[in-house]
Amino acid sequence: MSGLQFNVQNLFQEDFFEVGRHFDGLGLCFAGIVIVFSSLLTICLFISVLPKLLDQVDKIFPPAPEPQPSPSTSVSGGDETEKVAAIAYALRQQRGG
């Protein structure tokens, strides 16, 4: 193989990438490494900035307040629980259980 040997000085020659020359792909490999590294760095920076960004979004669009239980609705259930239990019992008896 009388191909072109890689040399730093050869990178600056105009005919280095000429068709018909044997190129070992070192420049292409280096470009790929740079592209992948910069992409991963961008993703890493975005992930690290994301919590701060979401805090700013929460200030602009605050989350909806959670509904407070009305005073008429008892937490312990009381009369409401008894009604539900009676309906469930009636349905079970109707289905033959």
C-alpha positions as CSV (number, residue, x, y, z in Angstrom):
1,M,0.0,0.0,0.0
2,S,1.6,3.2,-1.1
3,G,-1.1,5.2,0.7
4,L,-0.7,8.5,2.5
5,Q,0.9,8.2,5.9
6,F,-0.8,10.3,8.6
7,N,1.3,13.3,9.6
8,V,0.2,16.6,11.2
9,Q,1.8,18.4,8.3
10,N,-0.4,16.5,5.9
11,L,-3.6,17.9,7.4
12,F,-2.7,21.3,6.0
13,Q,-2.1,20.1,2.4
14,E,-5.0,20.8,0.0
15,D,-5.0,17.4,-1.6
16,F,-5.1,15.5,1.7
17,F,-8.8,14.6,1.3
18,E,-8.6,14.1,-2.4
19,V,-10.4,11.1,-3.9
20,G,-8.2,8.2,-4.4
21,R,-6.0,8.8,-1.3
22,H,-5.9,6.4,1.6
23,F,-7.2,8.2,4.6
24,D,-7.0,6.5,8.0
25,G,-10.0,8.3,9.4
26,L,-8.3,10.0,12.4
27,G,-9.9,13.3,11.6
28,L,-13.3,11.8,11.3
29,C,-12.8,9.9,14.6
30,F,-11.8,13.1,16.3
31,A,-14.8,15.0,14.9
32,G,-17.1,12.2,16.2
33,I,-15.5,12.3,19.6
34,V,-16.0,16.1,19.8
35,I,-19.7,15.8,18.7
36,V,-20.5,13.1,21.2
37,F,-18.7,14.8,24.0
38,S,-20.4,18.2,23.4
39,S,-23.8,16.5,23.2
40,L,-23.3,14.7,26.5
41,L,-22.0,17.9,28.1
42,T,-25.1,19.7,26.8
43,I,-27.4,17.0,28.2
44,C,-25.6,17.1,31.6
45,L,-25.8,20.9,31.8
46,F,-29.5,20.8,31.0
47,I,-30.2,18.2,33.7
48,S,-28.3,20.2,36.3
49,V,-30.2,23.4,35.4
50,L,-33.6,21.8,35.1
51,P,-34.6,22.0,38.8
52,K,-33.9,25.8,38.8
53,L,-35.8,26.2,35.6
54,L,-38.8,24.4,37.0
55,D,-38.7,26.6,40.1
56,Q,-38.9,29.6,37.9
57,V,-41.8,28.1,35.9
58,D,-43.6,27.4,39.2
59,K,-43.3,31.1,40.0
60,I,-44.9,32.1,36.7
61,F,-47.5,29.3,36.7
62,P,-48.2,28.4,40.3
63,P,-49.7,24.9,40.9
64,A,-53.4,24.7,41.6
65,P,-54.2,24.7,45.3
66,E,-55.4,21.5,46.7
67,P,-59.1,21.5,47.5
68,Q,-59.9,21.7,51.2
69,P,-62.5,19.4,52.6
70,S,-65.8,21.2,53.3
71,P,-66.9,21.4,56.9
72,S,-70.1,19.5,56.1
73,T,-68.1,16.4,54.9
74,S,-66.9,14.4,57.9
75,V,-63.5,12.8,57.7
76,S,-64.6,9.9,59.9
77,G,-67.4,9.1,57.5
78,G,-70.4,9.1,59.9
79,D,-73.7,9.0,58.1
80,E,-72.0,8.8,54.6
81,T,-70.2,5.6,55.5
82,E,-73.3,4.0,56.7
83,K,-75.2,4.8,53.5
84,V,-72.4,3.4,51.4
85,A,-72.3,0.2,53.5
86,A,-76.1,-0.2,53.2
87,I,-75.9,0.2,49.4
88,A,-73.1,-2.3,49.2
89,Y,-74.9,-4.8,51.4
90,A,-78.1,-4.5,49.3
91,L,-76.2,-5.0,46.1
92,R,-74.5,-8.1,47.5
93,Q,-77.8,-9.5,48.7
94,Q,-79.3,-8.8,45.3
95,R,-76.6,-10.7,43.4
96,G,-77.0,-13.7,45.7
97,G,-74.0,-13.3,47.9
